[in-house]
Amino acid sequence: MVPADQGGVMRADLLTASVDGLDEALTAVDAFDLALAGGLLRPGPAQAKGLTGLARAVAGTPLAAGVGEAAQKASAGAAGEDHLVALAAARTALLGSVHDALITRIAEATGRPRDKEFAPAAGGRQAANLQTAARSWLSDLAGRGWQGIDHELVSGSARIISAMLPDPDLRRLATLLDGFAAELAASCPGAALERVPARRWADLWSRAMLLTLPGAADMPVTGTATGRLLPLGIDLQEHPTAAQAQIHAVFEPADGGAPRLVRASVSVPKPDTVVGAGLWQLLRPHMPLLAAVRDGRSMDLDAMPVTAEGDLIWSDEHARTGEPADALTTARVALPAATDAATAPLDRHPARIAVPVFLEGCAVQEDGDAMTFTVAGQPLTVDIDRVPTAGPLTPEAVAASRACVGLLRWDAGAFRVQPLAVETIVRKKPVVIHAGGWAAGTTDKAGARAEKAATDAVTVLRERAGRLLRK
């Protein structure tokens, strides 16, 4: 059984059915990505076809005229920065339409309500010179293409990023550019690449290009949240230069309003030598909520800032630990009636889909490293690769589970579920195992060993950093 609409069963058949227009939209995106990979300074016939296909895909929309002109200029190797912005906007809009179609399908399958309203961002202070410099560097990348990158071109972003990072209004773009540049630098020279991650790098390029526009990076706080926060689980995300723990939860307003899904995140920069359980040592000082998730407790919020997209701007001053709140119980009782949050315009991308769901009584099939749940007679792939090694949740525990709280994602053309917590039987007793179970420390032997190794590595790095600062 999969609770969906106060006692219903999730329409898993909708998750396996085709979506009209989806393949056509993704084909247009892929063709543009190949053109971008080869560079737009001297586009060939195949690249011109990809540019024309992108323009054709947005015909009949408000973008049509601008994108049509941009595609013509780019096909002739004469695209300016404004033309490249238009192409990035068209690509983003196409992937946004794919996101919307998939989100609509998820809403139909789960039967949960979804908030469709999104308050526009208020204009903030602009640093036009740095944004212009970033846009210029991104335009140079597009001209050379991924196969034409070298260390000199990539290193051109360093001064821009360094100037942006101290400014909170520009930190979002700076962090994106920093990670993007690090990936490109690790892949130089582009001419020697055997495989180009065309979709990923085009995603990062397009998003960065749009974030250079005035106001695009604004993240306004649109309200406050007072009530009870019931955590569902932690999604740990890792990059060589950064790490993030994102807590998914159900929020119950104190005024008796409808419950809704929210997220609370903590992000930290990190050296590439800190991996696995060491990530928690960087993350946990910044959010006591991690301890509440580990201990299975709620949090009482008082005027906690929250965005229209359902992201809590976490501040310990507005929260205190509450009563016991088991994640599986929350998923069974509170999740079915919770309203899914709206999505900000620039966040409308299929890779960003992460919708909490609850699965219970599903049969599990294993085929080598692959695992599937059978949900209402339909197969649903389990995304085991997304389960962090920095936690007690293992593939074996997922395979033996009786119930699962997870994130419904869309990847490689199909819906998948990423386990956040499972209920299984250990010594004849039901036990809940969290992917983020080591977030606030652990007495588990394997976890303790991993913590010890990570502690030594983090201590050495901090000592070295201290010596450098003293010098």
Secondary structure, DSSP 8 states (H G I E B T S, - for coil): ----SSS----HHHHHS--TTHHHHHHHHHHHHHHHHH-SSS--HHHHHHHHHHHHHTTTSTTHHHHHHHHHHHHTT---HHHHHHHHHHHHHHHHHHHHHHHHHHHHHH---B-------------HHHHHHHHHHHHHHHHH-GGG--HHHHHTTHHHHHHHTT-GGGHHHHHHHHHHHHHHHHT-SGGG-SS--HHHHHHHHHHHHHHTSTTTT-----EEEEEEEEEEEEEEEEETTEEEEEEEEEEEETT----EEEEEEEEEE--TT--TTHHHHHHGGG-THHHHHHHTEEEEEEEEEE-TTSEE---GGGEEEEEE--HHHHHHHTGGG-BB----GGG--GGG--EEEEEES-EEEEETTEEEEEETTEEEEE-GGGS-SSSS--HHHHHT-SEEEEEEEEETTEEEEEEEEEEEEETTEEEEEETTTTTT----HHHHHHHHHHHHHHHHHHHHHHHHHH-
